[in-house]
């Protein structure tokens, strides 16, 4: 299965939002309340993607993966952390906000290339659903470890997000 990475365009907004929703459906449907994926949810994803893609902040790193037919199959987004610096280990300034790949593209390197394209080997933090062992194993292979904090979203009460960090390498 061949794929390529590129920087997304503003014209990709709707397809990128639909990809985000589809990845959530594939991964979390059984953990989400009925009606979670309503029109308002989809429109919120479109608005989020549009804001990110139209922002010229050089610290925003967004990458998309597409197949041979130019259909988007995954995406990643990293930026400066929105968490107060005293809440994360020293040297961790970036956050991986999104990394999603369609199920039929798992295991072929899409996720790894997306992660590398937006973070390289930089120290970073992320939130991962404790109910997603595949993602947890992937992040562990990439040097991330749980550091304690967990949160729950009232809109998705069966999903517990736990923070993982990758700290700077010791000299």
QUIMO-V108837 format. One line per field, one symbol per residue. ss: DSSP state (~ for helix, > for strand, _ for the rest). psi: psi as a letter, one per 40 degrees, with the letter a starting at -180 (. if undefined). burial: 1 if it has 24 or more other ideal C-beta (glycine too) atoms within 12 Angstrom, else 0. A space follows every 10 residues. Layout:
BEGIN
ss->???
psi->???
burial->???
END
This chain:
BEGIN
ss->___>>>___~ ~~~~~~~~~~ ~~~~~~~~~~ ~_______~~ ~~~~~~~~~~ ~~~~______ >>>>>>____ _>>>>>>>>> ____~~~___ ___>>>>>>> >_~~~____~ ~~~~~~~~~_ ___>>>>>>_ __~~~~~~~~ ~___>>>>>> >>>__>>>>> >>>>>>____ _
psi->hiiiiihiid eedddddddd dddddddede eiiiedfidd dddddddddd dddeheheeh hhiihiadef hheiiihiii ieihdeeiih eheihhdhhh hideeieeed dddddddddb fiiiiihihe egdddddddd deeiiiedii ihhdegeehh hihiihiihi .
burial->0010100100 0110111111 1111011100 1100011000 0100110110 0110000001 1111110000 0111111110 1010000110 0111111111 1100110001 1111101110 0111111110 0100110110 0101000000 0000000010 1111110000 0
END
